[in-house]
Amino acid sequence: MTETVPDAHPRAARPAGRVRTLWWGLWRRCPRCGSGHLFRRYFRMVPDCPRCGLHFEREQGYWVGALAINIIATGGLLALTVVVGLALTVPDVPVVPLLALVLPIGILGPIVFYPCSKTLWAAVDRAFLQRLDPGEQLDEIVRH
């Protein structure tokens, strides 16, 4: 006798592959269903996906991973800018123009990347840490 397990949410989709999940996260989409419109305002993310109901903040301190992604992305862009600037201008490095280029990146980079860092962290959490909803975990066991 086969028992069916109800979905965690009526419109929940089957788990997507890791690449697709990360792609959705990079483009500010839900890592479970790929739906957009996850932000009410630029800095205010909805608590649950409007389409599939995935709850984003799983525990207190959950968004520390998003902070780390934002720091890594901004730091990487800063490092790349400095290295390219130095490579193009050595031996006479124009320090003031290089700082004029790097300073706005350091200030605006985290602000611009903020929404992407949150959805990308939710995607990383979902794709690699295998933190599925309880209904999805049961669904995975029944299918295998």
Beta strands, then each sheet from edge to edge (+ up, - down):
strand 1: 39-41
strand 2: 44-45
sheet 1: 1+ 2-
end
